[in-house]
């Protein structure tokens, strides 16, 4: 899936990446570890669309699913391959959360909490992403979405259950995201 010139950046499992965006997906906050890993400066990130770090190996259908969920106020967790400024990449488990205005209940921003993705989850998701990308290149996103829905049905899981199972979202893993939400929420 990736070119031979790029290399994987292995994230420190004790560090986390946090970013916040406005409702259009423009970055309004990036923590120090995000800046360090992405290779972009604070000035290069703030105000830019979050897809500045989108790796071309990521199927568009996953971002469609993500936006469908977060724009309705639902959280979503995903395994994401991101690209650094210099063309390298890193894998994360991202938990997206919508922040709402307490008076109007309107969504005012989104926060993404990220940590290193487990290697076995990466190994399991990579062929699925490759198939989704192939379908997107051959036809359109509809084919990719149909395949994803078929795959999940075959596994007898919805998307959230599938990702939770892949990343073993229990115990300490789950506590991490809960703590990050309290800290940055």
N, C-alpha and C positions, 0 to 999 in steps of 0.2 A: 504494500500500500504506500509506503513512503519512499522517497527518493534515496539513493545511496549516499548523497552528500549531507543529508541532515542527520543529526544524532539526537538520541533521547537524553533529556535532562532528568535525572532521578531526583525526585523531591525528597526533602527531609521529612520523614513521617511525624516529626514533632512540631513542624511548622504548618501554618495554615495560610491560605490565600483568601482575602476578602475583597470584594468590590461592590460598589453600589452604582446603580444607574437611575436615570430619570425614566419616565414611562415610555420614552421612545428608544431606550437602550443605550443612551449616551452616558459614558462613565462620569460619575460625580465624586467618587472616592475610590482609592486604590491603596491597600495597605502596603507596608514596606516590602514584604515578601513577594507580593504580586509584582511590584516594580522591579525587584531584583531578578525574579525568574523570567519575567516577560522580556527583559532587556530594554524596555522603553523607560524613559524618564517620566516623572510625575507630570510634567508639562505636556509630554507627548500623549499621555493617556487621558487626562481630564478633558471632558468635552467631546471625546472621540467615541464613535460607535463601538460597543463592546466586541463586535465582530472583527476588530483590528487584530485579535489573537486567534481568530477562527482558522483552524487547520483545514486544508482542502480535502483531507481524508474523512472529514465529518459530513455525514449525510444531511442534506437540507431538511429532510422530513423530521429529524429529531428537533431541530430548532422550531419547526412549525408546531410540533406537539408541545414543546416547551412554552411557546408564546400563547397557544390555546389555553394552557393551564394557568399560567401566571396572570394573564390578563383578566381571568375570572376570579383571581384571588386564591387559587389553589397552589400549594407548593409542589415542586417536582424535583426529583433527584435524577441525575444522569451521569454517565461515564463519558467524559469529554477529552478529546485529544486537542490540545491547544498548540499554537505556533508562536515561537518567540520572534523578536524583531530580526534576529540573524538567521531565521529559517529553521532552527531546531524545534524540538517539540517536547511536550510533557503531558502526562495523563493525570487527570484528576477525577475524583468523585465530587460532583457539584450538587449542592442543595440550594435551590432557588426559593426565595421567599418574597412575597409581595408585602409592602408596607402600606397601610391604609390610614387615611385621615380619620382621627377618632370621632370627629363631629359628623362628617359627611359619609364616612365609610368608603370614600373613593380611593382608588389606588394612587399613591403619590410617588412611589419609587419601588425598586427591586434591589434585593441584596443577594449576592451569590457567595456562599461559603464553600471553600474547596480544601480538599486534602488529597494526598497521594492516593491514586487508585491501586487496589491490590493487583498484583501481577496476574493472578489466575483470572480475575475479572476482565482484565485487558485481553488476555488470551482468548477468552470466551466471546467477548463482544467484537473483536476485530473482524472475524469472518462475516459476522452479521452486518457490520458497517460496510464491509467491502461489497457484499451483495446489494445492499441498499444503494450504494453509490453507482454500481453497475446499472441498476434499474433506472436510476435518475439520469444517467448518461444516455441510455438507450431510448428512453421514453420521456417520462415526466415524473414529477413527484408523486402523482397518483399511484403509479405502479409500485413505487417504493413504499408508500403508505399501506397499500394492499398487502404487500409481502410482509411488512412488519406486523400488521394485524393478524395475518395468517400464522406467522411464526408464534406470536403470543398465544393465539388460540390453540395451536398445536401443543404448546407448553402448559396450557390450561392456567394461564396467568394473565393479569392485566399488566400494563407497563410498569406501574409502581411496584407491584409484587415481584416482577422479573428483576428489576434493578436492585431491590432490597435483597433478593436471594443472591444475586451475583456478588454484591459487595458485603454480604453477611452483615446487614444493617441491624445489628443487635449489640448489646453490651456496651463496651467502651467506644466502639465506632459510633453508635447512636448517641451516647453521652457527649461525644465531641461536638456533633452538630447542635445538640441542645444547648451546650455551653456557649458556642459561638453565637447562636441566635440571641442569647441573653446578653452577651457582651456587646454585640454590635447592632442589635435590633432596634 
